[in-house]
Amino acid sequence: GPHKLRECLPLVCLLRNRLKYALTYKEVKTICIQRLIKIDGAIRTDPTFPSGWMDVVSIEKTGENFRLQYDTKGRFTVFPVQAEEAKFKVARVKNVAVGSKNIPYLTTHDGRTFRYPDPLIKAGDAIKWDIETGKIIDHSKLEVGNICTMVGGKNTGRVGIIQHMEKHPGSWTIVHVKDAAGHVFATRIQNVAVIGKGKEPWFTLPKAKGIKKTIVEEMQQ
């Protein structure tokens, strides 16, 4: 759904530059206007529509589904997924509040609002929701021992297990993360997004599995 300008991949870039279904902007417009592209289960006809992290892009005509994720260099990867995995989406909770008539609600990183959420869900946690019904089916806390990915900063795209959190009153909370290769790195709490419970992610990760390689390791490959 609508992501921030600096954190999005417009539909035109997705179809023309990444998936190579079009050569020009005009061709992208023609594809969109035929109502062939769905993002998170909703048909989108605007070529400039901002898709972003964790969005599920479905093209029914070709039977393809993609999930937008970050690679370890912080770039978007358009990762193909099975139809089963395209039925849900993972979102990061931005804040939890009480609206008019005392209705509790939460907002997510992609601009969505869910009413009457589980009272255990707090800001920073992750929710897994069903695209068809629009209901939350699972949630995971932002706490030590859970698997997470980086969605900002120079570690964007790295995946690891939360080791510990340092609270600094009046400053940023720093989260220490250890990836599968044993590398430990630290980042601010707003760059961390939980993507599963324990060590198991809710969805398939791109081929690097969120492990950042050094330049030497990349050369050896």
Order of alpha helices (4+ residues) and beta strands (2+ residues): beta-alpha-beta-beta-beta-beta-beta-beta-beta-beta-beta-beta-beta-beta-beta-beta-beta-beta-beta-beta-alpha
